[in-house]
Amino acid sequence: MSDPFDLAAHIRTIADYPKPGIEFRDITTLLADAEAFRQSVDRLVAPLAGADVVKVAGIEARGFILGGAMAHQLGAGFVPIRKAGKLPHATVRVAYSLEYGLDEMEMHRDSIEPGERVLLTDDLIATGGTAEAAVTLLRQLGAEIVAACFVIDLPDLGGRQRLEALGVEVRTLVSFSGH
């Protein structure tokens, strides 16, 4: 069945960014279009109606935009997962691998209560390293991860399988082949 509203048509592809050979999938064009943004949020949360999601955790930065809207739709709270050093209160932190080194992300220690049902979100899943680090943080605080939701999946990079190997259900709206 074809999609009557083509979300992929609202995603801009920028060739050779941030380096040659990479096709960057830019959702700012989708976010700027009211209908495409609404469709994305609605499609991400619709399968989770009745799932008793208590919090939505969004990964910096586009996960904040999606996550805030998703939390509103689900009647849930929102938890930011940020790059290290950006949060003002006591945090939990995890290091994770990037293509050329390490980075760290953190969240407030008091943002999740043990046993809370949490939905994780970001704009895109590629290799899954950032999402896996976010799962680690959430589980350190005792979260029950209901699912991880992304607008875009780059299946050739294996991120979905990486999260599924951790027992996390992955939901995406659009797939693009390649890098």
Buried (B, 14 or more C-beta within 10 A) or exposed (E): EEEEEEBBEBBEEEEEEEEEEEBBBBBEEBBEBEEBBEBBBEBBBEEBEEBEBBBBBBBBEBBBBBBBBBBEBBEBBBBBBBEEEEBEEEBBBBEBEEEEEEBBBBBBBEBBEEEBBBBBBBBBBBBBBBBBBBBBBBBBBEBBBBBBBBBBBBBEBBBBEBBEEBEBEBBBBBEBEEE
